[in-house]
Amino acid sequence: MAEKRETAGIRWHPGFYGAAELEFLSNKGDLEFLREYNLSKEPLRMDLLIIKKPAEVWIENELGRIFKTHNVVEYKSPEDGLTIDDLYKTIDYACLYKGLGEYVNQIPAEELTVSIFREGYPRELFEAIKSQGAEIEERYPGIYYIRGKQIPFDTQVVVTGQLDREAHSALRVLSRSAQEEDIRAFLEKVVRLTGQGDKNNADAVLQVSVSANQKIYEAVRRCDTAMCEALRELMKEDFEKAEWEGRQEGIREGRQEGIREGKQETLLETLKNLMDSMKWTAEQAMAAMKIPDAERDRYRAML
């Protein structure tokens, strides 16, 4: 249900897609990730469909131990709830996906699984499921298997906030209250990535996590040089864009202040700063400040 609007201006789903692929790096060649998989011509689609290509392959990450050939994945952002209706909607998606095979029983029910990811523990959902006679087992920390006659497919609910910090930092940092330890664990892991696609996934996670936790990331950058450099390397393009926009804004503000107050000293100081920080010549700095040609000799003499 990725087509629903994300609240508070943060697009959580792209971050989750990146985190999901990073989680299964050890089985990269065995899994195919189909984002926002369309179930019909209408805008009805699953968040993520994971196809396990060699059916007999062992998935190292415990998140995928439940996986079979076809695996329907739903992600709930920190702003989303998770009710029993949401569970059945996801199961309905799996049912519809099964029914869309090119021939009868092309997708056997025993080869289909359902996974729902959410940061917080869904207490009300689990209570409602238990009241219907279903069984809930915490198979691994934060990973709950659901079984019952009313559940047609092997199903798990993953509580990302309860997952192991070292093994699942990519998912744990997708939070509005990310912990410094999780951020450090994630950065230490992803700085070793070499593939461009993997780096892009890490960047997608960071885009979301930084947007939701600006203060803690600023604190990490200020107090830890190594982590600051890791962040800068991973988000190089974003930092360069922000720095360029900041410089341009500084140029505009400096010029406007000089024009507004008519202070020659302000323009002169701005020119010197530009020449020092940008390694520009006097001509380049004066051009950036749009100083008229007729006035440039006067400023050259003072620089």
N, C-alpha and C positions, 0 to 999 in steps of 0.2 A: 504493500500500500504506500509505495514511495511517492505517489502522485499527490498525496495530501500535503497541505502547506506546512512548512516547518515554522515554528514560532520563534519569536525573539530574534529574528534575522540570522540565525545560525542554521546552516544546511548540514544536519547531522549525518544524513545517509551517505553522501560521498565519503565522509570520514570512516564510516562503518565499512563500506565496500573495500576501502584501502586496508583497513585493519584486518578484515576477514582474509584477504589474500596474503597479508604478512603472517597471519597465524599459521597458515598452511604452506609456508615456504618449503618445508622439508618434503612435501608431496607435490611440488609445483607442477611436475609433468604429468601427474596422475589425475588432476582435477581441472575441470573447466568451469569458469565463473561467468554466469550470464546475468548481468545486472538488469533489474527492472524488466523481468521476463514477461512479455505480453501473453495473456491468456485468451484474448479475443481481439477482434477488430476495434472494439470499444476500448476506452482507456481503463482497462482492468488488468493489472499486472502485479506479479509478486515482486518483493524487494530483491531477492537473489535466488537463483537456481544454481546449485552446484552439481555438476555431473561427474561422477567418479568413473573414469574411463576404463581402466582395468578393474573389473568387478572384484577380483580377488586381492587387490593391493591392500596393505596394512597402512592405516592412517596413523601417523606418529602422535599428532596432537590429540589430546583426549576430547577436545571439542568435536572431533570428527570420528570418534570410535563408533558412534551410532550410524554413521553414513552407510548408505547402500549405493545403488546406481544413480538414483534420482533423489535429490535432497532439496526440499523447499525451505527457504530461510526467510524469516520475518524479523525486522529490527524495530524496536521501540525506542525512540529518543528519550532523553531524560524528562522531557515535558509530557510524554505520552503515558497514559495509563495502560494497564493490562488486565482485562476482565475475561470472564469465561466466554463472553461473546467474541472477544478478539481471538481467543484460542480457536473457537469453532470457525471463525472467518478464515483463519490460516489453514485449518484442516479442509475447509471448503475449497480453498485455492488448490490444495493438493489433490482433492477429488476431481476438480475441473481439469487440472493438468493431466491426470490419469485418463480422463475421458476424451482427451484431445488426441490420443494416439491415432496413427494412420490405419491401424487395423485393431481388431478386438484383442484386448489384453496385451497390447504392445508394451505397456508399462504396468507390470504386475504390482499389486498392492504391497507384496512382501519385499519389493525393491524400491519402496518409496519411504522417505522419512520427513519429519517436520521438526524444525528448530526455531525457537523464538528467543531472541536476545533482548535483555533489558538490564539496566543498571541496578535497580532496586529489587529487593525480595518481594514477589507478588503474593503477599499473605492472603488477600481476599480471594484471588484466583485459586490458590491451593486449597483453601478451606471449601470453596464451592465444588472443586473437583472431588475432594475427599467425600463430601456429602452425597455425591452421586455414585460412590463405591469405587472410584479409581484409586490406584496406589501411586504414591510419589516416593521415589528413592533418590537420595543424593548420591549418585554414583561416583562423582569426583567433586572436589571443592567447588561450589557454585554451579554445578551441572546436575540438574534434576531430571530424571527419567519419569515419564508418566505412562502408566499402563492401566487399561480397563476395557471392558467390552464395548464401551461407547467411543473409544479412541481407535480408529481403524488403522492407523499407521504408527510405527515406532516414533515416539515424540519426546523431545527434550526442551526444557526451559533453562536458558543459560543466564545466570545472574552475574553480570560482568563485574560488579563491585565486590563479589566474593571470590573471584578467580585468583589464582596464584599470581603474585606481583611480577616475579621474574619471567614466568612463562607467557603471561598474557598482558603485558604492559600496553600493547597497541589498543586493546579494548578498554583497559582500565583508565586510560587518559581521556577517553571520550565521555567526559563528565563535566558538570558545572562546578564541581569541587574536587578537581584532580589533586592528588597528593604529590608533594615534591619528590618523594621516593619513587612514585610511578613514573613521573616525568624523567627522572634521571635514568631509571631502568630502560625506558623506551629509547632515549637518546643514545645511551651506550650501545644498545642493540642495533639501531638503524644506521649509526655512523659507519658500520662495517659493511653495509649493503653496497653492492657494486653494479647490479643490473639497473638500467634506467627505469624499467617498469616498476621495480621494487622501490626505487627512490621516489618515483611519482606517487606510489601508494603511501609511503611515509609522509610525503609532503601533504597529501590529502588529509591524513590524520592530524598532522600538525596545524593545518589551516583551521580545522574545527576546534581542536583542543586549545590553541592559543586564543582564538576568538572568545571562547567560553571562560578562559582562565588567565586573562592578561596580567593581573597583578602577580600571580605566582611565577609566571614565566619571566616577568621583569626581575623578580627577586632572584631567580636562578641565574639569569644573565649577569646580574650585578655582582653576585657573590662567588661565582664559579667561572673562571676564565675558560676552562676546558669546555664546559657546557655551553657557554656563550658562543665559542667558536663552532661547536657542533650545531647549535641552532642556526648560526649565521650561514654555515655551509649547506645545511639542509634546506634553508629557506632563502638561499642567496638572491634569487630573482626578486622575492618579495621585499627583502631588506634594501636591495639596490633601488627598487622602485620607490620605497618609502623615503630613503635618503635623498633621492633626486627630487621628489616632490617637496621634501622639507627644504632643500636648498633653493628650489625655485620660489617657494613661499617666502623664504628669507630674503631673496633678491627683491621680490615684489614689495615686501614690507619695508625693506630698507630704502628702496627707491621712493615709495610713497611717503615714508617718514621724512626723507630729505626734501621732497617736493613740498610736503605739507608744512614743514617747519622752516623751510628755507635755510637749513643749516649745512653749510659746506662741510663741517666736521663729520657729520653723520655719513654723508656720501663717501668721504675720504676713508673713514674707518671701515665702511662696508667694502670698498675697493681693496683695501689692504687684507681684509679677512678672506675675500674671494681669492686673491692671489696666493695667500698662504695655504688655505684649505684645499683649493682646487688645483693648485700649481699652475695657475693661469698667468699669462703675461698681462701687463697693464692694459694693453689694447683689448685683450679678451674680456677682462673685467669691466672695462668702460663700455664695451659693446653690450655686455650682459645687462648693465645698468642703464643702457640706452642714453648715455651722456652725449649731448650734441657735439658734432665735430668741432664746432667753434670754441667749445669750452675744454677740449681735451688737453691742449697744451698747458693750460693752467694746472690741471690735475697731475699731469706728468711731472711737472716741476715740484709738486709737493709729495709725490710718492717716493 
